[in-house]
Every structure is written in structure tokens, then in C-alpha cells.
């Protein structure tokens, strides 16, 4: 037997897999965090990629907008904004001419308490901070994207600033390919119509994790950010502990692509075959707080499981499903076709998770090990359930056969596994 420990909420659970069935554990190639995060950010600002330094771009009389992530993202804005403000001050820009904008996209406004946590008291005492509202009446139209026809409406304060700076973190994103860079503009500070038009393209086969080439959502976001005339970005890449591994500053695209390279080095993992069963944990708290977040682990597992196979999702989900639209769509729409139609007609954030889950269930069976009530898991979300992870494995062997081969992925939300060879070359487990 092989014992593998999987993160589950704030603890771990142990799964016991017969040695002859076990293919291995797929884990990221983690890099350590830098010893001094502030010094790393200052270094990035001094050595911009494909751009002049910020102090050479701004003039003392300029009005400056700095976009930061809202409370749903882990970017360490409290570490990123002060060095930017210092650089602006050195160039003669006064704090009263700087506005920090929370990139809320379609999310609710940031609360005062969250603002303090995200930026720190010192920054809030120096500059004005506002939340973007995608339904604001005074959005500014800056043009239409040439390839996909998205009308780009932007936050007025952002659009009317003399200098526009984006901050964020680069990591995998399951339909934009990667987070960071251009995503701070669209969806970050864009109007609802702009966001809906862009996000409705999730039905495209190239709109997926780790794909930029040919990904219409990414290409559209880049063009929107170009129309927005972004002057400078500061992005970081963090490890799974949330420590900064490297910072990148400068040009909208070039600095972002440098971040993408580091993410790939850390989290893209090549394997030689697909398995009949994949056991995946999103990575424990906060990645498994609810089913909405934990689903990302399933998305990763789909890359390495055979059609007709089984995914065991080990996710505590103490907050249940985590998204009302996700829940409502699972109740309302009986099949994938109906969901696709609704996405084209009226994309609502949250509904996309129902689309992904239904699509996954067409390919595999999913057994959930969680604290969620069985009723919700089975009747609303169409999942099988098991009380404990080893019970789930027994059930999976009953479905896939006693010779089924098993991959385990302890950090599914952060890992992108890829199979080197095609499925046809994979030896069937029963042979």
C-alpha cells in the first residue's frame, strides 16, 4: 500500500492506494519565496521590462490611477502600492493626485474593513481609494475590439487619468488562461456589457487554463487593455504558501509574459499517461472553502483522466456551494445544451461553473468527499458522495475496475498536468 496525504480544509486526510494501482503523485515544482518581498518589488520597479521607469513616464502635474485587486484575489497589494507611491513622489507627483481603484469587475464593492486589509491604513491615509462599479452611469467608451467586437466601457476615473498603472498576480485562470496583466482592465475596471461580451466566449475550446495562443478571451482582454492605454504594470508570482517568488514591472504584455514563464516552470507538470481514477484535493483552505472554488481542482484532473473514468474530489467545502447563481443554474437547467444557450443569451458570472461541471459530468463520474450535506451534493450538483476518502476509492474501483490506475494530485487548484502522449497510446488498465 502507498499512503498519500491530501490537504483537507485546515487539516490533512490519508488515502491508501494499492501499490500496483498507483501511478504517482503529481505536485508542483515549488520555488521558495524571496527573503525580502519589498526589496524584490523595488527591484522590479527599477528594472522594468520593455518600458521606461515609472518615474520617467509621469510628470509632476499628472493624475494617476492605480488598479489593485479586490478581496476575492490573493495579490499582496499592501506590499505593491507603497513602492509605487514612493516612485511617483520621487517624480514630483503628489499623493492627492493619485487614486487607487479596486478592480471589482462584476463583484460587489470592497468594504472599509477589506480596504484596510488589502492596502493598509498608511496607504488609505495617503491616497483616495474607490471601488469600481460595472453598472455605473458615467462609464467611458474607449472603442470596440477589432476581432471580437467587444465595446469597451471603462471606469471614468481610470479612463480620465493621465497615467494608468495595473497591479496583480499572475497565476493560472481556467478561461482567461492566466490571471494578471490585462485582466485588471477587463474585467477589472470594465462595464458590465463589456465583461459579459468577453466572458460569453468561455464556450470556445481554447478558452482554458494555461492557454493564451488562440484564446479569444485573452486576446480580447489584451486589446481592451490596449484601448485603455495602460502605461505600466506591476505583477507578482507567488508560491502556494502565498510568498512572492518574483515580481515583474513594465510593459502591459512583456512584463505579464515574464510572469507567465515563471508560473509555467512552477505549476505545469508533464505526465506520461492518463489514469482511470484521479484523486484530487484543491489544496486545502482557502482553495476548498466551497464547491465553487474547489471545482478548479476537477478542471485540472480532467486533463489526466480517461473518458468514463472517476475523479475523487477531496474538498471540505465548509461554506457549501459558495455561489447562488451556480446553485440556481444547476437547479434550473437540465442539460449542457440549455446552459450553453443561456451563456450565449445572457452570461451571468457563476453560471459558467454550472457549464463546466455539467461538461465534466459528461466525461467522468465525480465522487465528492466533503462536509457538504449529501442532499445538495447529489440532487443539485449531480455528484456521488462518500463519507471518507478511502470509501470513495473503493467506490471508484467498483466503477473503474480493480485494475484501475490512479494519479493523486494534492494541490489541484494550482497544478496544470499535461499528458505527453495521446490517449490512444495509453495502455488500457484491464490489460
VENMOWO-V227395 format. One record per residue. RES is the residue in one letter. PHI is phi as a letter, one per 20 degrees, with the letter a starting at -180 (999 if undefined). Layout:
# VENMOWO-V227395
RES & PHI
RES & PHI
This chain:
# VENMOWO-V227395
X & 999
X & d
X & e
X & c
X & e
X & c
X & f
X & b
X & l
X & e
X & c
X & c
X & c
X & d
X & d
X & d
X & d
X & g
X & g
X & f
X & e
X & e
X & e
X & q
X & d
X & d
X & c
X & f
X & e
X & f
X & d
X & f
X & f
X & f
X & f
X & c
X & f
X & f
X & f
X & f
X & f
X & f
X & f
X & f
X & f
X & f
X & c
X & f
X & e
X & m
X & b
X & f
X & f
X & g
X & f
X & e
X & e
X & e
X & d
X & g
X & e
X & f
X & e
X & c
X & d
X & d
X & e
X & c
X & f
X & e
X & f
X & e
X & d
X & e
X & g
X & e
X & g
X & f
X & e
X & e
X & f
X & g
X & f
X & f
X & f
X & f
X & f
X & f
X & f
X & f
X & e
X & n
X & f
X & e
X & g
X & f
X & e
X & d
X & c
X & e
X & d
X & f
X & f
X & e
X & l
X & e
X & f
X & f
X & f
X & f
X & f
X & g
X & f
X & f
X & g
X & f
X & f
X & f
X & d
X & n
X & g
X & g
X & f
X & f
X & f
X & e
X & c
X & f
X & c
X & c
X & e
X & f
X & d
X & f
X & d
X & f
X & f
X & d
X & f
X & d
X & e
X & d
X & p
X & d
X & f
X & f
X & e
X & d
X & m
X & e
X & f
X & e
X & d
X & c
X & g
X & f
X & g
X & f
X & f
X & e
X & f
X & f
X & c
X & d
X & c
X & d
X & c
X & r
X & c
X & e
X & b
X & f
X & c
X & e
X & c
X & e
X & n
X & b
X & e
X & n
X & l
X & f
X & f
X & f
X & e
X & c
X & e
X & h
X & c
X & e
X & f
X & g
X & f
X & f
X & f
X & f
X & f
X & f
X & f
X & f
X & e
X & f
X & f
X & f
X & f
X & e
X & e
X & b
X & g
X & m
X & d
X & d
X & f
X & m
X & e
X & f
X & f
X & f
X & g
X & f
X & f
X & f
X & f
X & f
X & f
X & f
X & f
X & f
X & l
X & f
X & e
X & a
X & c
X & c
X & c
X & c
X & d
X & d
X & e
X & f
X & e
X & n
X & e
X & f
X & e
X & b
X & d
X & c
X & c
X & p
X & f
X & g
X & e
X & f
X & f
X & f
X & f
X & f
X & f
X & g
X & g
X & f
X & g
X & f
X & g
X & e
X & d
X & e
X & c
X & e
X & c
X & e
X & a
X & e
X & d
X & e
X & c
X & c
X & e
X & c
X & d
X & f
X & p
X & m
X & f
X & e
X & f
X & d
X & f
X & b
X & f
X & g
X & f
X & f
X & g
X & g
X & f
X & f
X & g
X & f
X & f
X & g
X & f
X & c
X & d
X & f
X & g
X & n
X & e
X & c
X & d
X & d
X & e
X & d
X & b
X & f
X & l
X & f
X & e
X & m
X & f
X & n
X & b
X & f
X & f
X & g
X & f
X & f
X & f
X & f
X & f
X & f
X & d
X & e
X & b
X & f
X & g
X & f
X & f
X & g
X & f
X & f
X & f
X & f
X & e
X & b
X & f
X & c
X & g
X & o
X & f
X & f
X & f
X & f
X & f
X & f
X & f
X & f
X & f
X & f
X & f
X & f
X & e
X & b
X & e
X & d
X & d
X & d
X & d
X & b
X & e
X & f
X & g
X & g
X & g
X & f
X & g
X & e
X & e
X & e
X & e
X & m
X & e
X & e
X & c
X & b
X & f
X & c
X & f
X & f
X & f
X & f
X & f
X & f
X & f
X & f
X & f
X & f
X & e
X & e
X & n
X & f
X & e
X & g
X & e
X & c
X & e
X & c
X & c
X & f
X & c
X & g
X & f
X & d
X & d
X & d
X & e
X & c
X & e
X & f
X & d
X & f
X & f
X & f
X & e
X & f
X & f
X & f
X & f
X & f
X & f
